[in-house]
Amino acid sequence: MNEITSFYRRPSRTSDLGRHADLLPGLPSGLPSDLPSDLPSDLPSDPEALGAIVRGLLVHNFTAKVQGLAFPAERMAHMQTVGAEAILDNVFGLDPAPLGVERPPERRMVGFCYHFALLHCALLRATGTPARIRSGFVSYFEPQRWIEHWVVEYWDGDDWLLTDPQIGRSSLTGDDFQDGFTAWNRCRDGGSAPALYGNGELWGWDELRGSLINDVAALNKVEIAGWYWCDRLKVEPLDQPHDELDTSLDILSRLAAAAESPETIRECFDRYPELQPPADAVAR
């Protein structure tokens, strides 16, 4: 393990399983002896098998709608959940069965791509696999468009592999997914059209800016969704270029893309405190 993979093997504030790690004591066989002794023992170590477990615990809000599932307001409020421990609070509050037991859709936590990615990342780290979530855009939801999405990147011992735990699509390529840096740079360089990047009714530069700062934060293991808290991004019109702001984001993107150690990743993050989520955004 090098410095980077060791960094991404350890839990963050948002990916820590918290009280739920105590429910799963014991060291899994075959894992490095320097791992903490309180790692979960009844979880598979295979990353894709862990992704399948996540899909048995969560239901995407769009999937629920398509399936005709109607949930009360308190269930829909779970979509605002931040952090793996809080996700599992909701999961076990709906059904106390062990993690490996697939719930029927009506007893799964309602979430969106962020929740699938964060919980998958948390379980990967808990079972000894270096992992990080990535904010960006995928091409496989709508033809000729890049849809805002969260995926997971994990270390297989030789390289970083991209997987989508929400739909079970693995081995993603650059044709499938563009991380926040890539999408930003392509649009700024004129290689892609900003209007093709978005989600639902929101398209263009605001989506690109938000995904970029979320990606930088996630690489620093500050893993939250949305940029409702970021006043710096609230420029009008949201979907158009903004010279001052976008020039700053160009610098951020270049620095973050070139970072090769936890220290340089952190230095890049710390350089722009106005683009960092406040503590209450991380803790809620």
C-alpha positions in Angstrom: 0.0 0.0 0.0 1.3 3.4 -0.9 0.4 6.7 0.7 -2.6 7.4 -1.5 -4.2 4.0 -1.2 -3.6 4.0 2.5 -5.4 7.4 2.7 -8.4 6.1 0.8 -8.6 2.9 2.8 -9.3 4.8 6.1 -12.8 6.1 6.7 -13.7 9.7 6.6 -16.2 11.6 8.8 -18.9 11.0 6.1 -17.9 7.4 5.3 -17.4 6.2 8.9 -20.0 3.5 9.8 -20.0 4.8 13.4 -22.1 2.8 15.8 -22.9 0.3 13.1 -19.3 -0.9 12.9 -19.8 -2.3 16.5 -22.5 -4.6 15.2 -20.0 -6.4 13.0 -16.9 -7.2 15.0 -14.0 -9.3 13.9 -11.2 -9.2 11.3 -12.1 -10.7 7.9 -9.7 -13.4 6.8 -7.2 -12.6 4.2 -6.9 -8.9 4.9 -3.7 -7.2 5.9 -2.7 -7.7 9.5 -2.3 -3.9 10.1 -6.0 -3.2 9.6 -8.1 -2.3 12.7 -9.4 -5.3 14.6 -13.0 -4.1 14.6 -13.6 -4.5 10.8 -16.9 -6.1 9.7 -16.6 -9.9 9.4 -19.8 -10.8 7.6 -19.4 -8.6 4.6 -17.9 -9.9 1.3 -14.6 -8.4 0.3 -15.5 -8.4 -3.4 -16.3 -4.8 -4.4 -19.1 -5.8 -6.8 -20.7 -8.1 -4.2 -20.7 -5.1 -1.8 -22.4 -3.0 -4.5 -25.1 -5.7 -4.7 -25.7 -5.4 -1.0 -26.1 -1.6 -1.3 -28.7 -2.1 -4.0 -30.6 -4.3 -1.6 -30.7 -1.6 1.1 -31.6 1.5 -1.0 -34.1 2.4 -3.6 -33.6 5.4 -5.9 -36.3 8.0 -5.8 -36.8 7.7 -9.6 -37.0 3.9 -9.4 -39.6 4.2 -6.6 -41.7 6.5 -8.8 -41.5 4.2 -11.8 -42.5 1.3 -9.6 -45.5 3.2 -8.3 -44.2 3.3 -4.7 -45.7 6.2 -2.7 -43.8 7.1 0.5 -44.8 9.6 3.2 -42.9 12.8 3.7 -40.7 11.4 6.4 -39.4 8.7 4.1 -38.8 11.1 1.3 -36.8 13.3 3.7 -34.2 10.5 3.8 -33.0 11.9 0.5 -31.4 14.7 2.5 -29.3 12.3 4.6 -25.5 12.9 4.7 -23.0 10.3 5.9 -22.9 6.5 5.9 -23.8 6.2 9.6 -26.9 8.2 9.1 -27.8 6.2 6.0 -27.6 3.0 8.0 -29.6 4.5 10.8 -32.4 4.9 8.2 -31.8 1.4 6.7 -32.0 -0.4 10.1 -34.9 1.8 11.2 -36.9 0.5 8.3 -35.8 -3.1 8.6 -33.4 -4.4 11.3 -32.2 -7.4 9.3 -28.5 -7.9 8.7 -26.8 -5.8 6.0 -26.5 -8.8 3.6 -30.3 -9.4 3.6 -32.0 -7.8 0.5 -35.0 -5.7 1.5 -38.1 -5.4 -0.6 -38.2 -2.0 -2.3 -40.9 -0.7 0.0 -38.6 -1.3 3.0 -35.5 0.3 1.5 -34.2 3.8 2.2 -35.2 6.2 -0.5 -32.1 7.9 -1.8 -30.3 8.9 -5.0 -26.9 8.2 -6.6 -24.9 9.9 -3.8 -26.3 7.5 -1.2 -25.5 4.4 -3.2 -22.0 5.7 -3.9 -21.2 6.8 -0.3 -22.5 3.6 1.3 -20.6 1.5 -1.2 -17.4 3.4 -0.5 -17.9 3.1 3.2 -18.3 -0.6 3.0 -15.3 -0.9 0.8 -13.2 1.0 3.2 -14.6 -1.0 6.1 -13.5 -4.3 4.5 -10.0 -3.0 3.6 -10.4 -1.8 0.0 -9.1 1.7 -0.8 -12.1 3.6 -2.3 -13.4 7.1 -3.1 -16.6 8.5 -4.5 -16.4 10.7 -7.6 -18.8 13.4 -8.7 -19.2 13.8 -12.4 -21.4 12.9 -15.4 -22.4 9.6 -17.1 -23.4 9.1 -20.7 -25.6 5.9 -20.3 -28.8 7.4 -19.0 -29.7 9.7 -21.9 -28.4 9.6 -25.5 -26.1 12.4 -26.4 -26.2 13.9 -22.9 -24.0 13.7 -19.8 -26.1 13.3 -16.7 -24.9 14.4 -13.3 -24.1 11.3 -11.2 -22.0 9.9 -8.4 -19.9 6.7 -8.8 -17.2 4.8 -6.9 -13.6 4.4 -7.7 -11.7 1.6 -5.9 -8.2 0.2 -5.9 -7.9 -3.4 -7.2 -4.3 -3.8 -6.3 -3.0 -2.5 -9.6 -5.2 0.3 -10.7 -8.3 2.4 -9.9 -11.5 1.0 -11.3 -14.8 2.8 -11.7 -18.1 1.2 -10.8 -21.7 2.4 -10.5 -23.3 0.7 -7.4 -26.7 2.2 -8.1 -27.2 0.2 -11.3 -24.5 -2.5 -11.0 -22.5 -1.3 -14.0 -18.8 -2.0 -13.5 -15.5 -1.2 -15.4 -16.7 2.2 -16.4 -14.6 3.9 -19.1 -14.0 7.5 -20.2 -16.9 7.0 -22.6 -19.2 6.2 -19.7 -18.1 8.6 -17.0 -16.4 12.0 -16.9 -15.3 13.1 -13.4 -15.7 16.7 -12.3 -12.3 17.7 -13.5 -12.6 16.1 -16.9 -16.0 17.6 -17.6 -15.0 21.0 -16.5 -11.8 21.0 -18.6 -13.5 19.7 -21.7 -16.1 22.4 -21.6 -13.6 25.2 -20.8 -11.4 24.1 -23.6 -14.3 24.0 -26.1 -14.2 20.2 -26.6 -17.7 19.7 -25.2 -20.8 21.8 -25.0 -21.8 22.8 -21.5 -25.5 22.6 -22.3 -25.1 18.8 -22.6 -24.2 18.4 -19.0 -26.8 18.5 -16.3 -29.7 16.7 -14.5 -33.4 17.2 -15.0 -34.1 20.8 -15.6 -30.6 22.1 -14.6 -28.0 22.2 -17.4 -24.8 24.0 -18.1 -22.1 25.9 -16.2 -23.8 25.7 -12.7 -23.9 21.9 -12.9 -20.3 21.8 -14.1 -19.1 24.1 -11.3 -21.0 22.1 -8.6 -19.7 18.8 -9.8 -16.2 20.1 -9.9 -16.2 21.4 -6.3 -18.0 18.2 -5.1 -15.3 16.1 -6.8 -12.5 18.0 -5.2 -14.1 17.7 -1.8 -14.7 14.0 -2.3 -11.1 13.5 -3.1 -10.4 15.1 0.3 -12.9 12.6 1.8 -15.4 15.3 2.5 -18.3 13.5 0.7 -21.5 15.4 0.4 -24.0 16.0 -2.4 -25.2 19.3 -3.7 -23.8 22.8 -3.5 -26.8 24.6 -1.9 -24.4 25.9 0.8 -21.9 27.5 -1.6 -22.6 31.2 -2.0 -19.6 31.6 -4.2 -21.3 29.6 -7.0 -24.5 31.7 -6.8 -23.7 33.9 -9.8 -26.3 35.0 -12.4 -27.1 33.8 -14.8 -26.2 30.4 -13.4 -26.0 28.6 -16.7 -23.6 31.1 -18.3 -19.8 31.7 -18.1 -18.6 34.0 -15.3 -15.0 35.1 -16.0 -13.8 35.8 -12.4 -15.4 32.6 -10.9 -14.5 30.3 -13.7 -10.9 31.5 -13.8 -10.6 30.5 -10.1 -12.2 27.2 -10.9 -9.7 26.6 -13.7 -6.9 26.9 -11.2 -8.6 24.6 -8.7 -9.2 22.0 -11.4 -5.6 22.0 -12.6 -4.2 21.8 -9.0 -6.5 19.0 -8.0 -6.0 17.0 -11.1 -2.2 17.2 -10.6 -2.2 16.3 -6.9 -0.4 13.0 -6.2 -0.4 12.8 -2.4 -2.8 13.3 0.4 -0.8 16.5 1.3 -1.1 18.1 -2.1 -4.8 17.1 -2.4 -5.4 18.8 1.0 -3.4 21.9 0.0 -5.5 22.2 -3.1 -8.7 21.9 -1.1 -7.5 24.4 1.6 -6.6 27.0 -1.0 -10.3 27.9 -1.6 -12.1 27.8 1.8 -15.1 29.5 0.2 -15.6 26.4 -1.9 -15.6 24.0 1.1 -18.9 22.8 2.6 -19.5 24.1 6.2 -19.5 21.7 9.1 -23.3 21.6 9.3 -23.5 20.4 5.7 -21.3 17.5 6.5 -22.9 16.5 9.8 -26.6 16.6 8.9 
